[in-house]
Amino acid sequence: MADAKVIPFDDDHRSRGGAAQRPARRRGAGGRRQGGAQPAAVGDVQPLPGVASAREDEPVTAAAEQPRERAGDGPGEGSGGGAGSGDGTLERRVASGLAFLRRRLTGDYEVDDFGYDEELTDQVLMSLLRPVYEKYFRVEVKGMENIPSEGGALIVANHSGTVPVDGLMMQVAVHDHHPAGRHLRLLAADLVFMLPVVNELARKLGHTLACAEDAERLLGQGELVGVMPEGFKGIGKPFGERYKLQRFGRGGFVSTALRQRAPIIPCSIVGAEEIYPMIGNAKTLARLLGFPYFPLTPTFPWLGPLGAVPLPTKWTIQFGEPIPTDGYPPEAAEDPMLMFNLTDQVREQIQHTLYKLLVQRRSVFF
């Protein structure tokens, strides 16, 4: 869902733009959401008490970390306090759920100009993705302290896995483990927004078209933006080339970061390469379906729907040290040599971290 095809701001995608594909903003009476407080700006979000960022030598694991308080959860829930505390917890959950349903049925909620529905994401979509993140892939997160607590930043990650699950897991990692409770807005390919159901879900999760205009606007609003410049070359590469980074496009993401003076944060993901080992590509079938590739794995399509279940690999996501861009003059965004050097620096940092994580990994599945 994160992106079936990520083209990092190539010239042929600039002309398409993202604004024409955005759904209209839905508002309550008077142009604002009714019956509740407005969402806080990114810069106003305060760190939650009791949640500290992970140091690189103390990774955050999905099983070990105490998750930050979920939307609608009251203090002390699940703590097994005094008598009757379970009844109170149940009552709060039921009341919160009914209030949520009322807002959805009456249209008393808000989405932004890109179609992002923060309430639906926090209370429903993340709840569906979280068990996969915590129990199935058992994701371990490192370097969360490298993501700023406020302001725009561009997270650049490797892309792999045949099916783009890695972007979703990176989104859950930031949502659940960042001490400031930040949200990651992913840039996705146009193919994502052509698929029924997937299109709507991607918009609700905060994904938008991978074009420079949308990326610059989000960064200008102080959002965290995620991009995977390898695109199809990354997720569609053969299993024998796993963890070997493909070309990072033309460096358009660097130009975007320079224009907005936003730091670039390299991100390395280990574990996604093995969920669907791609041993072949049915190119004729892919052309007929309009897909960039049609994967053949040891289980798919031979086992039918069962073959589409990913292997339960053990994941590690590491966010590297930010690469600042605010020290360059405004005209630096048009300097092709600077863009090439910064793109190569980001790529090399991600590749080096991948090798380091692979050496430290004990097993693909444990």
C-alpha positions as CSV (number, residue, x, y, z in Angstrom):
1,M,0.0,0.0,0.0
2,A,2.8,2.3,0.8
3,D,3.8,2.5,-2.8
4,A,3.5,0.1,-5.6
5,K,5.6,2.4,-7.7
6,V,7.7,5.3,-6.3
7,I,9.2,7.5,-8.9
8,P,11.2,10.1,-6.9
9,F,10.1,13.3,-8.5
10,D,11.1,12.5,-12.1
11,D,10.4,15.1,-14.7
12,D,7.7,13.0,-16.4
13,H,5.8,12.9,-13.1
14,R,6.1,16.6,-12.4
15,S,3.6,17.5,-15.0
16,R,0.9,15.2,-13.5
17,G,0.9,16.9,-10.1
18,G,-0.8,15.7,-7.0
19,A,-3.4,18.4,-6.4
20,A,-5.9,17.2,-9.0
21,Q,-6.1,13.8,-7.4
22,R,-6.8,15.0,-3.9
23,P,-10.3,14.6,-2.5
24,A,-12.0,17.8,-1.2
25,R,-11.6,18.6,2.5
26,R,-14.5,17.5,4.6
27,R,-15.5,19.9,7.3
28,G,-18.2,20.5,9.9
29,A,-20.4,23.5,10.2
30,G,-18.6,26.8,10.0
31,G,-15.6,25.2,8.2
32,R,-14.2,23.5,11.4
33,R,-14.7,20.2,13.1
34,Q,-17.7,20.2,15.4
35,G,-17.9,18.9,19.0
36,G,-14.2,18.7,19.8
37,A,-10.8,20.4,19.9
38,Q,-8.9,20.9,16.7
39,P,-5.9,18.8,16.0
40,A,-2.7,20.3,17.4
41,A,-0.1,21.5,15.0
42,V,3.0,19.3,14.6
43,G,5.1,21.8,16.5
44,D,2.7,21.9,19.4
45,V,2.8,18.2,20.1
46,Q,4.5,17.5,23.4
47,P,6.4,14.3,24.3
48,L,4.3,11.9,26.3
49,P,5.4,11.3,29.9
50,G,7.3,8.1,30.6
51,V,8.3,7.5,26.9
52,A,11.9,8.1,26.1
53,S,13.5,7.9,22.7
54,A,15.7,4.9,22.0
55,R,19.4,5.3,21.7
56,E,21.1,3.4,18.9
57,D,22.7,1.0,21.4
58,E,19.3,0.4,23.1
59,P,16.9,-0.6,20.3
60,V,13.2,-0.3,20.8
61,T,11.4,-3.6,20.3
62,A,7.7,-4.0,19.7
63,A,7.4,-6.5,22.5
64,A,9.6,-4.7,25.1
65,E,8.5,-1.1,24.8
66,Q,5.5,0.2,26.7
67,P,3.4,1.7,23.8
68,R,2.4,5.3,24.0
69,E,-1.2,5.9,25.2
70,R,-3.6,5.1,22.4
71,A,-6.4,7.5,21.4
72,G,-9.5,6.8,23.5
73,D,-7.6,4.9,26.2
74,G,-7.9,6.2,29.7
75,P,-5.0,6.4,32.2
76,G,-4.3,3.2,34.0
77,E,-6.1,0.9,31.6
78,G,-5.0,-2.6,31.6
79,S,-3.1,-2.1,34.9
80,G,-5.4,-4.3,36.9
81,G,-5.9,-1.6,39.6
82,G,-8.6,-1.8,42.2
83,A,-11.9,-3.7,42.1
84,G,-14.1,-2.5,39.4
85,S,-11.3,-1.0,37.4
86,G,-12.0,-3.4,34.5
87,D,-15.6,-2.3,34.4
88,G,-14.5,1.3,34.2
89,T,-12.1,0.6,31.4
90,L,-14.8,-1.3,29.4
91,E,-17.2,1.6,29.9
92,R,-14.6,4.1,28.6
93,R,-13.8,1.9,25.6
94,V,-17.5,1.5,24.7
95,A,-18.2,5.2,25.2
96,S,-15.2,6.1,23.1
97,G,-16.2,3.6,20.4
98,L,-19.7,4.9,20.2
99,A,-18.5,8.5,20.0
100,F,-16.2,7.5,17.2
101,L,-19.1,5.8,15.3
102,R,-21.3,8.8,15.8
103,R,-18.7,11.2,14.3
104,R,-18.2,8.9,11.3
105,L,-21.9,8.5,10.6
106,T,-22.7,12.2,11.0
107,G,-19.6,13.4,9.1
108,D,-18.4,15.3,12.1
109,Y,-14.7,14.7,11.3
110,E,-12.1,16.3,9.2
111,V,-9.6,15.3,6.5
112,D,-6.8,17.5,5.2
113,D,-6.3,18.6,1.6
114,F,-4.4,15.4,0.8
115,G,-7.2,13.2,2.2
116,Y,-5.4,12.3,5.4
117,D,-7.9,11.2,8.2
118,E,-5.9,11.4,11.4
119,E,-8.7,10.1,13.7
120,L,-9.4,7.1,11.5
121,T,-5.6,6.3,11.2
122,D,-5.0,6.5,14.9
123,Q,-8.1,4.6,16.1
124,V,-8.6,2.0,13.3
125,L,-6.0,1.7,10.6
126,M,-3.0,1.6,13.0
127,S,-4.8,-0.9,15.2
128,L,-5.1,-3.2,12.2
129,L,-1.4,-2.8,11.2
130,R,0.0,-3.0,14.8
131,P,-0.4,-6.8,15.3
132,V,1.5,-7.4,12.1
133,Y,4.2,-5.0,13.2
134,E,4.5,-6.3,16.8
135,K,3.6,-10.0,16.6
136,Y,4.3,-11.1,13.1
137,F,7.4,-9.2,12.0
138,R,8.5,-8.3,15.6
139,V,10.0,-5.1,14.4
140,E,13.0,-3.7,16.3
141,V,13.5,0.1,16.0
142,K,16.8,1.9,16.4
143,G,17.8,5.6,16.1
144,M,14.4,7.1,16.8
145,E,16.1,10.0,18.5
146,N,17.4,11.1,15.1
147,I,13.9,12.1,14.0
148,P,13.2,15.7,15.2
149,S,10.3,16.4,17.6
150,E,9.0,19.2,15.4
151,G,9.4,20.7,12.0
152,G,9.7,19.1,8.5
153,A,12.1,16.3,7.7
154,L,12.5,13.9,4.8
155,I,13.0,10.3,5.7
156,V,14.7,8.3,2.8
157,A,14.6,4.5,3.0
158,N,15.5,1.5,1.0
159,H,12.7,-0.3,-0.7
160,S,12.2,-4.1,-1.0
161,G,9.9,-7.1,-0.4
162,T,8.1,-7.6,-3.8
163,V,4.9,-6.2,-2.1
164,P,5.5,-2.7,-0.5
165,V,4.8,-3.6,3.1
166,D,8.0,-1.9,4.3
167,G,6.6,1.6,4.0
168,L,3.6,0.7,6.2
169,M,5.9,-0.8,8.9
170,M,8.0,2.3,8.9
171,Q,4.9,4.3,9.3
172,V,3.8,2.3,12.4
173,A,7.3,2.6,13.9
174,V,7.2,6.4,13.8
175,H,3.6,6.6,14.9
176,D,4.0,4.2,17.9
177,H,7.5,4.9,19.1
178,H,8.4,8.6,18.5
179,P,8.2,10.4,21.9
180,A,6.4,13.3,20.3
181,G,3.8,11.1,18.7
182,R,4.6,12.2,15.1
183,H,3.0,10.9,11.9
184,L,4.8,9.9,8.8
185,R,3.4,11.0,5.4
186,L,4.5,8.6,2.7
187,L,5.0,9.4,-1.0
188,A,3.5,6.8,-3.2
189,A,3.3,6.0,-6.9
190,D,0.5,6.9,-9.2
191,L,-0.4,3.2,-9.5
192,V,-1.5,3.2,-5.9
193,F,-4.1,5.8,-6.6
194,M,-5.5,3.9,-9.5
195,L,-6.4,0.8,-7.5
196,P,-9.9,0.7,-6.0
197,V,-10.0,0.4,-2.2
198,V,-6.2,0.8,-2.0
199,N,-6.6,4.4,-3.2
200,E,-9.0,5.3,-0.4
201,L,-7.0,3.6,2.3
202,A,-3.7,5.1,1.2
203,R,-5.3,8.6,1.3
204,K,-6.7,8.0,4.7
205,L,-3.3,6.9,6.0
206,G,-1.8,10.1,4.8
207,H,-0.1,8.9,1.6
208,T,0.1,11.2,-1.4
209,L,1.5,11.2,-4.9
210,A,5.3,11.1,-5.2
211,C,5.8,14.5,-6.8
212,A,7.9,17.4,-5.8
213,E,4.9,19.8,-5.4
214,D,3.2,17.6,-2.8
215,A,6.4,16.8,-1.0
216,E,7.4,20.5,-0.7
217,R,4.0,21.4,0.6
218,L,4.0,18.8,3.3
219,L,7.6,19.7,4.4
220,G,6.5,23.4,4.4
221,Q,3.7,22.4,6.8
222,G,6.2,20.9,9.2
223,E,5.4,17.2,8.4
224,L,7.6,14.2,8.4
225,V,7.7,12.9,4.8
226,G,8.9,9.4,3.7
227,V,10.2,8.5,0.3
228,M,11.7,5.3,-1.1
229,P,13.7,6.5,-4.2
230,E,14.4,3.0,-5.6
231,G,10.7,2.5,-6.6
232,F,10.0,-0.6,-8.6
233,K,13.6,-1.2,-9.1
234,G,13.8,-1.9,-5.3
235,I,10.7,-3.9,-4.6
236,G,10.8,-5.8,-7.9
237,K,14.4,-6.9,-7.9
238,P,15.3,-10.7,-7.8
239,F,16.0,-12.4,-4.5
240,G,19.6,-12.9,-5.5
241,E,20.1,-9.1,-5.4
242,R,18.6,-8.6,-2.0
243,Y,20.0,-5.7,0.1
244,K,21.8,-4.3,-2.9
245,L,20.5,-0.7,-3.4
246,Q,19.3,0.2,-6.8
247,R,19.7,3.6,-8.4
248,F,18.1,6.5,-6.5
249,G,16.5,8.2,-9.5
250,R,17.7,11.7,-10.3
251,G,18.1,13.0,-6.8
252,G,14.8,14.9,-6.9
253,F,14.2,14.2,-3.1
254,V,17.5,16.1,-2.4
255,S,16.3,19.1,-4.4
256,T,13.0,19.1,-2.5
257,A,14.8,19.0,0.9
258,L,17.1,21.8,-0.1
259,R,14.2,24.0,-1.1
260,Q,12.5,23.5,2.2
261,R,15.8,23.5,4.2
262,A,14.6,20.2,5.8
263,P,17.0,17.6,7.1
264,I,17.4,14.3,5.3
265,I,17.2,11.2,7.5
266,P,18.5,7.9,6.0
267,C,16.5,4.8,7.0
268,S,17.7,1.2,6.6
269,I,15.2,-1.7,6.8
270,V,16.3,-5.3,7.2
271,G,13.9,-8.2,7.0
272,A,11.6,-7.0,4.2
273,E,13.6,-8.6,1.5
274,E,12.8,-12.2,2.6
275,I,9.0,-11.9,3.1
276,Y,8.3,-12.8,-0.6
277,P,11.5,-14.2,-2.1
278,M,11.1,-13.3,-5.8
279,I,12.6,-16.1,-7.9
280,G,11.0,-15.2,-11.2
281,N,9.0,-12.5,-13.1
282,A,6.1,-13.4,-15.4
283,K,6.6,-10.3,-17.7
284,T,3.9,-11.2,-20.2
285,L,1.3,-11.5,-17.5
286,A,2.5,-8.3,-15.9
287,R,2.0,-6.4,-19.2
288,L,-1.5,-7.8,-19.5
289,L,-2.4,-6.7,-16.0
290,G,-0.7,-3.3,-16.3
291,F,1.8,-4.1,-13.5
292,P,5.5,-3.4,-13.6
293,Y,6.2,-7.0,-12.7
294,F,4.3,-10.2,-11.7
295,P,6.3,-12.0,-9.0
296,L,6.9,-15.7,-8.8
297,T,7.9,-16.9,-5.4
298,P,8.4,-20.4,-3.9
299,T,4.8,-20.2,-2.7
300,F,3.0,-17.8,-5.1
301,P,1.0,-18.5,-7.3
302,W,1.5,-22.2,-6.7
303,L,-0.4,-22.3,-3.4
304,G,-3.1,-19.9,-4.4
305,P,-4.2,-17.3,-1.8
306,L,-2.1,-19.1,0.9
307,G,1.0,-18.4,-1.2
308,A,0.3,-14.6,-0.8
309,V,0.9,-14.8,3.0
310,P,4.3,-13.2,3.7
311,L,7.0,-15.2,5.6
312,P,7.3,-14.2,9.3
313,T,10.8,-12.6,9.1
314,K,12.4,-10.6,11.9
315,W,12.7,-6.9,11.0
316,T,15.0,-4.1,12.1
317,I,14.4,-0.5,11.1
318,Q,17.2,2.0,11.9
319,F,17.0,5.7,11.4
320,G,20.4,7.3,10.8
321,E,21.8,10.6,11.7
322,P,20.2,13.5,9.9
323,I,22.0,15.2,7.0
324,P,21.3,19.0,7.4
325,T,20.4,21.1,4.4
326,D,19.8,24.5,6.0
327,G,23.4,25.5,5.6
328,Y,23.2,25.8,1.8
329,P,22.1,28.9,-0.1
330,P,18.7,28.9,-1.9
331,E,20.2,28.4,-5.3
332,A,21.8,25.1,-4.1
333,A,18.6,23.3,-5.1
334,E,19.5,23.9,-8.8
335,D,23.1,22.7,-8.5
336,P,23.2,19.3,-10.2
337,M,26.7,18.4,-8.7
338,L,25.5,19.1,-5.2
339,M,22.4,17.1,-5.7
340,F,24.4,14.2,-7.0
341,N,26.9,14.3,-4.1
342,L,24.1,14.5,-1.4
343,T,22.1,11.7,-3.2
344,D,25.2,9.5,-3.2
345,Q,25.9,10.4,0.5
346,V,22.4,9.3,1.5
347,R,22.6,6.1,-0.6
348,E,26.0,5.1,0.8
349,Q,24.9,5.7,4.4
350,I,21.8,3.5,3.9
351,Q,23.9,0.8,2.2
352,H,26.6,0.8,4.9
353,T,23.9,0.5,7.6
354,L,22.2,-2.4,5.8
355,Y,25.5,-4.3,5.7
356,K,26.2,-3.6,9.4
357,L,22.7,-4.8,10.4
358,L,23.0,-7.9,8.3
359,V,26.3,-8.8,10.0
360,Q,24.6,-8.3,13.4
361,R,21.5,-10.4,12.5
362,R,21.5,-13.9,14.0
363,S,18.8,-15.3,11.8
364,V,16.3,-14.3,9.1
365,F,13.4,-15.4,11.4
366,F,14.7,-14.8,14.9
